[in-house]
Amino acid sequence: MKKMKQITILFVLLTPIFSIGQVVKGYKKHNDKVVITLEKGELHLSPLAENTVRVQYALEMKSQIPELVFTSKVNLPDFKVSESNSGIEIAMSKMTVVVDKKSGTLSYRNSKGNVFLSEKPKGRILKPSSVQGESCYIVEQGFSTLPEEYIFGTGQFQDGHLNIKGLPRRLTQVNTQIAIPFIMSSKGYGLLWHNYGLTDFNPADSVVNLKSSGIRGESISIDVTTTNGTQKETRQDGVFTGSFTIKENDEYAILLDVGQKMARKWELKIDGKEVFNFKNHWLPPTTSTFVRLTAGKHNIVVTGEKNDKPVVYYRKVANETVFRSPVANKLDYVVFAGDADEVISSYRNLTGQAPLMPIWALGYIHCRERFTTQNDLLKNAKTFRDKKLPMDLIVQDWQYWGKYGWNSMKFDEQMYPDPSAMVKELHQMNMRLMLSVWSKIDKESVLGKEFNKKNYYIPNTQWVDFFNPEAADYYWKNFSEKLLKPYEIDAWWQDATEPENDDLVGRKINNGTIPGEQMRNVYPMYVTKTVYEGSRKDAPDKRVFILTRSGFSGQQRYAAAVWTGDVGNDWGTLQRQLTAGLNYSITGLPWWTFDAGGFFRPGKNQYTDVKFHERFLRWFQLATFSPLQRVHGYQTNTEFWRFGKKVESEALKFLNLRYRLMPYIYSQAANITFNNGTLMRPLVMDFSDDIKALQQKYEYMFGAAFLVAPVVSENINKWDVYLPENKSGWFNFWTGKQYKGGQIVETAASISTIPLYVKSGSIIPIGEKMQYTNQKPSDTLEIRVYKGANGKFELYEDEGTNYNYEKGAFSFIPFEWNEQKQTLTIGKRKGGNFNGLIKNRVFNIVWVDESNGFGIENGKTNISVQYNGSSIAVPRK
């Protein structure tokens, strides 16, 4: 009898203890996940790394959609499951997930035991729906956030907001907008909402119905870019009015949807007070902002294009984050614990590393809309060399195909009689060529007729159905045989990869097997995957470089950089590019750029308009400290010399600065590839505990050393710069003066200067001025040491243009400054042998202060060191 009692007690201890009425009914641990059985459906919790867990919920766990984001094979972490009366815990070394038995909600603790994120009670929603006659679900998950929390991410948006906590955003892919369903919190976590369709971030469900109140002003005719080239469009303003009533004084979030696929302007007034007023030739269909309102009735006036059908949504701002997707087969998200660098590193380990860009992609990229002939392009390329203006890559934009039809993958020989000779001549000038190649093909072209006959288009469009593997293969076969192999073109501009006009909606893809809405946001990933993988196969010795107008999580593995599309040139647009780029970069996709000077420009008077020249130079200063430095412009000859000697000389100054910093920039590129690093860094990445830093919309770190504070307003000579809290302080790059952190410093900011500070403890290698990135061997470098704190830097070098680095053909030279010992140690060279390895070199050490080592030009060498790959200690004398 006594023995039986012991067995009973043991059985009770081994059995999960659930009370009647609890949402959680049971659980089972598997090798790779824990399955929680709920009253309705199952909850799968899958540890993916020591700091990462994937959460999936469905009534029946099945999926017909391919796994696109998480492609890397990683070793699954050890995890332990424990249970109490109130909950179940799944613990990894850096994160614990707690399941509340009563409610079924999840909360997340970091390695210190602090809760950093919690699901809202009853915040998990799975509602039956359908799309194109096929069943699906509307899925939603709400999370509680902390009052002092800052949230960043969701990709590239034009609303001008950096901190997006509580902000409604509609995540769709359109010209100038890139939807990445990923957020980063100042409280030490990241979250990827794993859905490939439209997603509403913090959806605002209260609706203001608007009525047309007629038209305003005269109609105007303008030239705009379309998927069929430049066309004239007649536009006229329409006015729309409505009202709504609220019960409480509070801050509210407003979202405007213009009701067309693209907007032309966003203008909204509440009670006669302007909330926003922004226009461009093309804008995304939605935008959002915050406004403080009092209880009572409020009148709204929206002014847009007369054919708009606008709707205004609003919600009271609360301490919560909500994701909602109208087309899904399950609820699916991933939580990453840690600081921003840890989160991004974990994300890339799961979704794919970013390959190393060719070094020439990091030099100046010159583009305009457009070179019209082979002679035109070569003449301008030669002028860059004659004028000694550095440049590595020149871009041929659209319509070189001429009479053969849109994207026929063929040069019209009347304009480009010998493309092969053109590329060879560029190569002889140590320049590369990037070519615009679209995802659409004219159905009336020879090539288009072949695609049409094979059913390789998305129905009723000219967009190639890249979801169909056969269509993608055929696209690449033609791409390779008609462009890559015969001409040895170096880089590819994949334009309009959204696809433009949201053309997946209402159409079946993958040969008519999948509703387009299911995959609405991932078209650009399929395009870049096709070009990257094809290039690696057919040109294995050339690094791939793709510039594309849209992106998605995981796309970093395809050597794809994005740019901000067809933006304007005014100050407000410049400001919006900066917040857009920072929120894109924080999602883990590292390569981003924009059209310096804006795409849509002022017209013929731009060449003499000094106000535009000021704007252009401020754009170009920002471009110098962006991942890629490039210029572009619609109906514009964008070459610097066309804007006068002042613009040319100021541009040359920042070209020289970019090229002198190439050893630093290329080492940062290697940090992206080898260490999952981030080059363009919102301040949350380095100063998450500094509230004042988190509030700075127009400051960021460029790598670990530079604090960049671009001037984004006109007629400025002084610019207030907030120096984040940093015990050892900051150095002004232009003067060498040192400042304490945690203060605002009035900084000189003439048109010749971008406010720029260097963090104490930084070590920065400075190269020579060059006309192109591989003009001279970097056998002599200036090494600037910014004293005041311990610091490290690794100088990276390789062959620059191929993938031999994947086989160990690279060099890392470690530098370490010891503040206490006042000694710089140059460590033993790491890596393997490669063509061009500099075995014996000179490092000219400069201790930076107000008397030496500041600005673009060389400082006075304090100590010159002969380095042969062995470790050497350099004490400060």
Residue pairs with C-beta under 8 A, 6 or more apart in sequence:
16 26
16 27
16 83
16 88
17 83
17 85
18 24
18 25
18 26
18 101
19 101
22 101
22 102
23 38
23 39
23 101
23 102
23 103
23 104
24 36
24 37
24 38
24 88
24 99
24 100
24 101
24 102
24 104
25 37
25 38
25 39
26 36
26 37
27 34
27 35
27 36
27 37
27 81
27 88
27 99
28 34
28 35
28 37
29 81
31 76
32 46
32 47
32 76
33 44
33 45
33 46
33 47
34 44
34 45
34 79
34 81
34 88
34 90
35 42
35 43
35 44
35 45
36 42
36 43
36 44
36 45
36 88
36 99
36 104
38 104
39 104
40 59
41 57
41 58
41 59
41 60
41 126
42 57
42 58
42 59
42 61
43 55
43 56
43 57
43 99
43 104
44 54
44 55
44 56
44 57
44 61
45 53
45 54
45 55
45 90
45 97
45 99
45 106
46 53
46 54
46 55
46 56
47 53
47 76
47 77
47 79
47 90
47 92
48 54
48 70
48 74
48 76
48 77
48 334
48 346
48 350
49 74
49 77
49 92
49 346
49 349
49 350
50 77
50 92
50 93
50 94
50 95
51 92
51 94
51 95
51 336
51 337
51 338
51 342
51 343
51 346
52 95
52 334
52 335
52 336
52 337
52 346
52 350
53 90
53 92
53 95
53 97
53 108
53 334
53 335
54 70
54 194
54 332
54 333
54 334
55 106
55 331
55 332
55 333
55 334
55 335
56 330
56 331
56 332
57 124
57 126
57 330
57 331
57 332
58 126
58 137
58 329
58 330
58 331
59 126
61 330
62 329
63 329
63 330
64 329
64 514
65 196
65 329
65 514
65 518
65 519
68 196
68 522
68 525
68 552
68 554
69 192
69 194
69 350
69 351
69 552
69 553
69 554
70 350
70 351
70 554
71 351
71 352
71 554
71 557
72 349
72 350
72 351
72 352
74 349
74 350
77 92
77 93
78 92
78 93
79 90
79 91
79 92
80 89
80 90
80 91
81 88
81 89
81 90
81 91
82 88
82 89
82 91
83 89
85 101
86 100
86 101
86 102
87 98
87 99
87 100
87 101
88 98
88 99
88 101
89 96
89 97
89 98
89 99
90 96
90 97
90 99
91 97
93 111
94 110
94 111
94 337
94 338
95 108
95 109
95 110
95 111
95 335
95 337
96 108
96 109
96 113
97 106
97 107
97 108
97 335
98 106
98 107
98 108
98 109
99 105
99 106
100 106
100 107
103 121
103 122
104 124
105 118
105 119
105 120
105 121
105 123
105 124
106 118
106 119
107 115
107 117
107 118
107 119
108 115
108 116
108 117
108 118
108 189
108 335
108 337
109 115
109 116
110 116
110 188
110 189
110 337
110 338
111 337
116 185
116 187
116 188
116 189
116 337
117 143
117 144
117 185
117 187
117 189
117 191
117 335
118 143
118 144
119 141
119 142
119 143
119 144
120 142
120 143
120 144
120 320
123 140
123 141
123 142
123 143
123 322
124 140
124 141
124 142
124 331
125 138
125 139
125 140
125 141
125 324
125 331
126 137
126 138
126 139
126 330
126 331
127 137
127 138
127 139
127 140
128 135
128 137
128 138
129 135
129 136
129 137
129 138
129 326
129 327
130 136
131 326
131 327
131 515
131 517
131 518
132 506
132 508
132 515
132 516
132 517
134 515
136 327
136 328
136 329
136 515
136 518
137 328
137 329
137 330
137 331
138 324
138 325
138 326
138 327
138 328
139 195
139 324
139 325
139 328
139 330
139 331
139 332
140 322
140 323
140 324
140 325
140 331
141 193
141 322
141 323
141 331
141 333
142 320
142 321
142 322
143 191
143 320
143 321
143 322
144 319
144 320
145 151
145 165
145 185
145 187
145 319
145 320
145 321
146 187
146 319
147 319
148 691
149 165
149 185
149 186
149 187
149 319
150 163
150 165
150 185
150 186
150 684
150 694
151 163
151 164
151 165
151 183
151 184
151 185
151 186
151 321
152 162
152 163
152 164
152 183
152 184
152 185
152 582
152 583
152 586
152 682
152 684
153 164
153 180
153 182
153 183
153 184
153 190
153 583
153 586
153 587
154 164
154 169
154 171
154 179
154 180
154 181
154 182
154 183
154 201
154 583
154 587
155 171
155 177
155 178
155 179
155 180
155 182
155 551
155 583
155 584
155 587
156 176
156 177
156 178
156 180
156 562
156 564
156 580
156 581
156 583
156 584
156 592
157 169
157 177
157 284
157 580
157 583
158 176
158 177
158 278
158 283
158 284
158 287
158 567
158 576
158 580
159 167
159 169
159 287
159 288
159 289
159 576
160 289
160 572
160 575
160 576
160 579
160 697
161 167
161 288
161 289
161 579
162 579
162 582
162 583
162 682
162 697
163 694
163 695
164 183
164 201
164 202
164 583
165 321
166 202
166 251
166 253
166 290
166 317
166 318
166 319
166 320
167 201
167 202
167 253
167 288
167 289
167 290
168 200
168 201
168 202
168 203
168 204
168 253
168 254
168 255
168 288
168 313
168 315
169 200
169 201
169 202
169 255
169 286
169 288
170 198
170 199
170 200
170 201
170 255
170 257
170 285
170 286
171 179
171 180
171 181
171 198
171 199
171 200
171 201
171 521
172 179
172 198
172 284
172 285
172 286
172 502
172 520
172 521
173 179
173 498
173 502
173 520
173 521
173 523
173 524
173 550
173 552
174 261
174 262
174 284
174 285
174 498
174 500
174 502
175 262
175 282
175 284
175 496
175 498
175 500
175 549
175 565
175 566
176 280
176 282
176 283
176 284
176 564
176 565
176 566
176 567
177 284
177 565
178 550
178 551
178 562
178 584
179 199
179 521
179 552
180 551
180 552
180 553
180 584
180 587
180 589
181 192
181 193
181 194
181 195
181 199
181 201
181 323
181 521
181 553
182 190
182 191
182 192
182 193
182 347
182 553
182 587
182 588
183 190
183 191
183 201
183 321
184 190
184 340
184 343
184 586
184 587
184 684
185 191
186 684
186 688
186 694
187 688
188 337
188 338
188 339
188 688
189 335
189 336
189 337
189 338
189 343
190 335
190 336
190 340
190 343
190 344
190 347
191 321
191 333
191 334
191 335
191 336
192 333
192 334
192 336
192 347
192 553
193 199
193 323
193 325
193 332
193 333
194 332
194 333
194 334
195 323
195 325
195 327
195 328
195 332
196 518
196 519
196 520
196 521
196 522
196 552
197 325
197 326
197 327
197 328
197 517
197 518
197 519
197 520
197 521
198 325
198 326
198 327
198 517
198 520
198 521
199 323
199 324
199 325
199 521
200 322
200 323
200 324
200 325
200 326
201 321
201 322
201 323
202 253
202 315
202 320
202 321
202 322
203 313
203 315
203 322
203 324
204 253
204 254
204 255
204 288
204 313
204 314
204 315
205 313
205 315
206 244
206 313
206 314
206 315
207 311
207 312
207 313
208 242
208 243
208 244
208 300
208 311
208 312
208 313
208 314
209 242
209 311
210 240
210 241
210 242
210 300
210 302
210 310
210 311
210 312
211 240
211 241
211 242
212 238
212 239
212 240
213 239
213 240
213 241
213 301
214 238
214 239
215 236
215 237
215 238
215 239
215 306
216 236
216 237
216 238
216 239
216 303
217 236
217 237
218 236
219 234
219 235
219 236
220 234
220 235
220 236
221 232
221 233
221 234
221 235
222 232
222 233
222 235
222 281
223 230
223 231
223 232
223 635
224 230
224 231
224 232
224 233
224 281
224 282
225 281
225 282
225 369
225 566
225 634
227 440
227 462
227 496
227 500
227 501
228 406
229 398
229 399
229 406
230 635
235 264
235 305
235 306
236 305
236 306
237 265
237 303
237 304
237 305
237 306
238 303
238 304
238 305
238 306
238 307
238 308
239 301
239 302
239 303
240 301
240 302
240 303
240 304
240 308
240 310
241 299
241 300
241 301
241 302
242 299
242 300
242 312
243 297
243 298
243 299
243 300
244 297
244 298
244 300
244 312
244 314
245 296
245 297
245 298
246 252
246 293
246 295
246 296
246 298
246 316
247 295
248 295
248 316
249 292
249 293
249 294
249 295
250 292
250 293
250 316
250 317
251 290
251 291
251 292
251 293
251 316
251 317
252 290
252 291
252 292
252 293
252 314
252 315
252 316
252 317
253 288
253 289
253 290
253 314
253 315
253 316
253 317
254 268
254 275
254 288
254 289
254 290
254 291
254 312
254 313
254 314
255 286
255 287
255 288
255 312
255 313
255 314
256 266
256 268
256 286
256 287
256 288
256 302
256 310
256 311
256 312
256 313
257 285
257 286
257 310
257 311
257 312
257 313
258 266
258 285
258 286
258 304
258 305
258 308
258 309
258 310
259 285
259 308
259 309
259 310
259 311
260 285
260 305
260 307
260 308
260 309
261 285
261 501
261 502
262 282
262 283
262 284
262 285
262 501
263 282
263 283
263 284
263 285
263 286
263 287
263 304
263 305
263 308
264 279
264 280
264 281
264 282
264 283
264 304
264 305
265 277
265 278
265 279
265 280
265 283
265 303
265 304
265 305
266 276
266 277
266 278
266 279
266 283
266 287
266 304
267 274
267 276
267 277
267 278
267 279
267 302
267 303
267 304
268 274
268 275
268 276
268 277
268 300
268 301
268 302
268 303
268 312
269 275
269 300
269 301
269 302
270 291
270 293
270 298
270 299
270 300
271 298
271 299
272 299
272 301
275 289
275 291
276 287
276 289
278 287
278 572
279 568
280 566
280 567
280 568
280 573
280 600
281 566
281 568
281 600
282 565
282 566
290 317
300 312
302 308
302 310
302 312
304 310
323 333
326 517
327 515
327 517
327 518
327 520
334 350
336 342
336 343
336 346
336 347
337 343
338 346
339 685
339 688
340 586
340 678
340 682
340 684
340 685
340 688
341 676
341 677
341 678
341 685
343 588
344 586
344 588
344 676
344 678
345 675
345 676
347 553
347 588
348 354
348 556
348 588
348 676
349 676
351 553
351 554
351 556
351 557
351 588
352 554
352 556
352 557
353 556
353 557
353 673
353 676
354 556
354 557
354 559
354 589
354 590
354 591
354 672
354 673
354 676
355 543
355 544
355 557
355 559
355 673
355 803
356 543
356 669
356 670
356 672
356 673
356 798
356 805
357 543
357 545
357 559
357 561
357 591
357 669
358 490
358 542
358 543
358 545
358 800
358 801
359 662
359 666
359 669
359 773
359 774
359 800
359 801
360 392
360 393
360 432
360 490
360 772
360 773
360 774
360 800
360 801
361 392
361 393
361 491
361 545
361 561
361 628
362 628
362 629
362 662
362 665
362 666
362 669
362 773
363 390
363 391
363 392
363 393
363 629
363 658
363 659
363 662
363 772
363 773
364 390
364 391
364 392
364 393
364 629
364 630
364 655
364 658
364 659
365 391
365 392
365 393
365 394
365 395
365 434
365 593
365 628
365 629
365 630
365 631
366 380
366 384
366 391
366 393
366 394
366 395
366 630
366 631
366 638
366 639
367 394
367 395
367 397
367 434
367 595
367 630
367 631
367 632
367 638
368 395
368 397
368 631
368 632
368 633
368 636
368 637
368 638
368 639
369 397
369 398
369 599
369 632
369 633
369 634
369 635
369 636
370 396
370 397
370 398
370 399
370 400
371 377
371 380
371 396
371 397
371 400
372 415
373 415
373 416
374 415
374 416
374 417
374 418
374 419
374 422
377 394
377 396
377 422
378 422
378 425
378 426
380 394
380 639
381 391
381 394
381 426
381 429
381 431
382 429
383 639
383 641
384 390
384 391
384 431
384 639
385 429
385 771
387 641
387 648
388 771
389 640
389 641
389 648
389 651
389 652
389 655
390 655
390 656
390 658
390 659
390 769
390 770
390 771
390 772
391 431
391 655
391 771
391 772
392 430
392 431
392 432
392 772
392 773
393 431
393 432
393 433
393 434
393 490
393 491
394 426
394 431
394 432
394 433
394 434
395 433
395 434
395 435
395 436
395 493
395 632
396 433
396 434
396 435
396 436
397 436
397 493
398 436
398 438
398 495
400 411
400 412
400 415
400 416
400 435
400 436
401 407
401 408
401 409
401 410
401 411
401 412
402 411
402 412
402 414
402 415
403 412
403 414
404 410
404 412
404 445
404 446
405 441
405 442
405 444
405 445
405 446
405 447
405 448
406 438
406 440
406 441
406 442
406 445
406 462
407 437
407 438
407 440
407 441
407 442
407 445
408 441
408 442
408 445
408 446
408 447
408 448
409 437
409 441
409 447
409 478
409 479
409 482
409 483
410 447
410 482
411 419
416 422
419 486
419 487
420 486
420 487
420 488
422 433
423 433
423 487
423 488
423 489
423 490
424 488
426 432
426 433
427 488
430 771
430 772
430 774
430 775
431 772
432 490
432 491
433 489
433 490
433 491
434 489
434 490
434 491
434 492
434 493
434 545
434 547
435 483
435 489
435 491
435 492
435 493
436 493
436 495
437 479
437 483
437 492
437 493
437 494
437 495
437 531
438 494
438 495
438 496
439 463
439 464
439 466
439 494
439 495
439 496
439 497
439 499
439 523
439 527
440 461
440 462
440 463
440 464
440 496
440 499
441 447
441 448
441 451
441 462
441 464
442 448
442 462
443 449
443 451
443 452
443 457
443 462
447 478
448 462
450 474
451 457
451 464
451 471
451 474
451 475
454 470
454 471
454 474
455 511
456 464
456 465
456 468
456 470
456 471
456 474
456 475
457 463
457 464
457 465
457 471
458 464
458 465
458 499
458 503
458 504
458 507
458 509
458 516
459 507
459 508
459 512
460 507
461 499
461 503
461 507
463 499
463 503
463 523
464 471
464 472
464 475
465 471
465 509
465 510
465 511
466 472
466 475
466 523
466 526
466 527
466 529
466 530
467 509
467 510
467 514
467 519
467 523
467 526
468 509
468 510
468 511
470 511
471 511
472 526
472 529
472 530
475 530
476 530
476 531
476 534
479 531
479 534
480 534
480 538
483 489
484 534
484 535
484 538
484 539
485 538
485 539
490 542
490 545
491 545
491 546
491 547
492 531
492 535
492 544
492 545
492 546
492 547
493 546
493 547
493 548
494 524
494 527
494 528
494 531
494 546
494 547
494 548
494 549
494 560
495 548
495 549
496 549
497 523
497 524
497 527
497 528
497 548
497 549
497 550
498 523
498 524
498 549
498 550
499 523
502 520
503 516
504 516
504 517
504 519
504 520
504 523
505 516
505 517
505 520
506 516
506 517
507 516
508 514
508 515
508 516
509 515
509 516
509 519
521 552
522 552
523 550
524 548
524 549
524 550
524 551
524 552
524 555
524 560
525 551
525 552
525 554
525 555
525 558
527 548
528 546
528 548
528 551
528 555
528 558
528 559
528 560
529 558
531 544
531 546
531 558
532 544
532 546
532 557
532 558
532 559
532 560
533 558
535 542
535 544
536 544
536 803
540 803
541 802
541 803
542 801
542 802
543 559
543 801
543 802
543 803
544 558
544 559
545 559
545 561
546 558
546 559
546 560
546 561
547 560
547 561
547 562
547 563
547 593
548 560
548 561
548 562
549 562
549 563
549 565
550 562
551 560
551 562
551 584
551 589
553 587
553 588
553 589
555 589
556 588
556 589
556 590
556 591
560 591
561 591
561 592
561 593
561 627
561 628
562 584
562 589
562 591
562 592
562 593
563 592
563 593
563 594
563 595
563 630
563 632
564 577
564 580
564 581
564 593
564 594
564 595
565 599
566 599
566 600
566 634
567 573
567 576
567 577
567 594
567 595
567 598
567 599
567 600
568 598
568 599
568 600
569 597
569 598
569 599
569 600
569 601
569 602
569 612
569 615
569 616
569 619
570 598
570 615
571 615
571 712
571 713
571 714
573 598
574 598
574 615
574 618
574 619
574 622
574 712
575 697
575 698
575 712
577 594
577 622
578 622
578 697
578 698
578 700
578 710
578 712
579 697
579 698
581 592
581 594
581 626
581 680
582 680
582 682
582 700
583 682
584 592
585 592
585 627
585 678
585 679
585 680
585 681
585 682
586 678
586 682
586 684
586 685
588 678
590 627
590 672
590 677
590 678
590 679
590 680
591 627
591 628
592 626
592 627
592 628
592 680
593 623
593 626
593 627
593 628
593 629
593 630
594 619
594 623
594 626
594 630
595 630
595 631
595 632
595 633
596 616
596 619
596 620
596 622
596 623
596 629
596 630
596 631
596 632
597 615
597 616
597 619
597 620
597 631
597 632
597 633
597 636
597 638
598 615
598 619
598 633
599 632
599 633
599 634
600 634
601 612
601 633
601 634
601 635
601 636
602 609
602 612
603 635
605 612
606 612
606 636
606 643
607 642
607 643
607 644
608 644
611 714
613 643
613 644
613 646
613 647
614 714
614 715
614 751
615 714
616 643
616 647
617 647
617 650
617 651
617 751
618 710
618 711
618 712
618 751
620 631
620 651
620 654
621 654
621 710
621 711
621 754
622 708
622 710
622 712
622 754
623 629
623 630
623 631
624 654
624 655
624 657
624 658
624 754
625 702
625 706
625 708
625 710
625 754
625 756
626 680
627 679
627 680
629 658
631 638
632 638
640 647
640 648
640 651
640 652
641 648
650 751
650 752
653 752
653 856
654 754
656 769
656 856
657 856
658 665
659 767
659 769
659 770
659 773
660 766
660 767
660 768
660 769
660 856
661 764
661 766
661 767
662 767
662 770
662 773
663 765
663 766
663 767
663 778
663 781
663 795
664 703
664 705
664 764
664 765
664 766
665 679
665 703
666 796
666 797
666 800
667 765
667 793
667 794
667 795
667 796
668 677
668 679
668 703
669 679
669 796
670 794
670 796
670 798
670 810
670 812
671 677
671 679
671 703
671 794
671 796
672 678
672 679
674 796
678 685
679 702
679 703
680 700
680 702
681 700
681 701
681 702
681 703
682 700
683 690
683 693
683 694
683 696
683 699
683 700
683 701
683 724
684 693
684 694
685 701
686 701
686 704
686 724
687 693
687 694
687 724
687 725
687 726
688 694
689 725
690 724
690 725
690 742
692 722
692 724
692 725
692 742
693 699
693 722
693 724
693 725
696 722
698 709
698 710
698 712
699 707
699 708
699 709
699 721
699 722
700 707
700 708
701 707
701 708
702 708
704 759
704 762
704 793
705 758
705 759
705 762
705 763
705 764
705 786
705 793
706 733
706 756
706 757
706 758
706 759
707 721
707 723
707 724
707 730
707 756
707 757
707 758
707 759
708 754
708 755
708 756
709 719
709 721
709 722
709 747
709 754
709 755
709 756
709 757
710 754
710 755
711 719
711 749
711 754
711 755
716 749
717 748
717 749
717 750
718 746
718 747
718 748
718 749
719 746
719 747
719 749
719 755
720 744
720 745
720 746
720 747
721 744
721 745
721 746
721 747
721 755
721 757
722 743
722 744
722 745
723 729
723 730
723 739
723 740
723 741
723 742
723 743
723 744
723 745
723 757
724 741
724 742
725 741
725 742
726 741
726 742
726 759
726 760
727 741
727 789
728 741
728 759
728 760
728 761
728 788
728 789
728 819
729 738
729 739
729 740
729 741
729 760
729 788
730 738
730 739
730 740
730 741
730 757
730 758
730 759
730 760
731 737
731 738
731 739
731 757
731 758
731 760
731 786
731 848
731 854
732 738
732 739
732 747
732 756
732 757
732 854
733 756
733 757
733 758
733 854
733 855
734 748
734 753
734 756
734 854
734 855
735 748
735 850
735 854
736 848
736 849
736 850
736 851
736 852
736 853
736 854
737 850
738 760
738 788
738 849
738 850
739 745
739 757
747 755
748 755
749 755
758 764
758 786
758 848
759 786
759 789
760 786
760 787
760 788
760 789
760 791
761 786
761 787
761 788
761 789
761 790
761 791
761 817
761 819
762 784
762 785
762 786
762 791
762 793
763 783
763 784
763 785
763 786
763 791
763 792
763 793
763 815
763 817
763 824
764 783
764 784
764 786
764 793
765 781
765 782
765 783
765 784
765 793
765 795
766 781
766 782
766 783
766 784
766 858
767 778
767 781
767 782
768 776
768 778
768 780
770 776
773 800
774 800
777 836
777 838
778 797
778 838
778 841
779 838
779 840
779 841
779 842
780 841
780 842
780 843
780 844
781 795
781 841
781 842
781 843
781 844
782 844
782 846
782 858
782 859
782 861
783 815
783 824
783 843
783 844
783 845
783 846
784 846
784 848
784 853
784 859
785 791
785 817
785 824
785 845
785 846
785 847
785 848
786 848
787 817
787 819
787 822
787 847
787 848
787 849
787 876
788 819
789 819
790 816
790 817
790 818
790 819
790 820
791 816
791 817
792 814
792 815
792 816
792 817
793 814
793 815
794 812
794 813
794 814
794 815
795 811
795 812
795 813
795 814
795 815
796 810
796 811
796 812
797 810
797 811
797 813
797 836
797 837
797 838
798 804
798 805
798 809
798 810
798 811
798 834
799 805
799 809
799 834
799 835
799 836
800 836
804 810
804 834
805 834
807 832
808 831
808 832
809 831
809 832
809 833
809 834
809 835
810 831
810 832
810 834
811 829
811 830
811 831
811 832
811 834
811 837
812 829
812 830
812 831
813 826
813 827
813 829
813 830
813 867
814 825
814 826
814 827
814 828
814 830
815 824
815 825
815 826
815 827
816 824
816 825
816 827
817 823
817 824
817 825
818 824
818 825
821 875
822 875
822 876
823 873
823 874
823 875
823 876
824 845
824 873
824 874
824 875
824 876
825 871
825 872
825 873
825 874
826 843
826 865
826 867
826 871
826 872
826 873
826 874
827 871
828 869
828 870
828 871
829 869
829 870
839 868
839 869
840 866
840 867
840 868
841 866
841 867
842 864
842 865
842 866
842 867
843 864
843 865
843 867
844 858
844 861
844 863
844 864
844 865
845 861
845 862
845 863
845 864
845 865
845 874
846 852
846 853
846 859
846 860
846 861
846 862
847 853
847 862
847 876
848 854
848 859
852 859
852 860
852 862
853 859
853 860
862 876
862 877
863 874
863 877
865 872
865 874
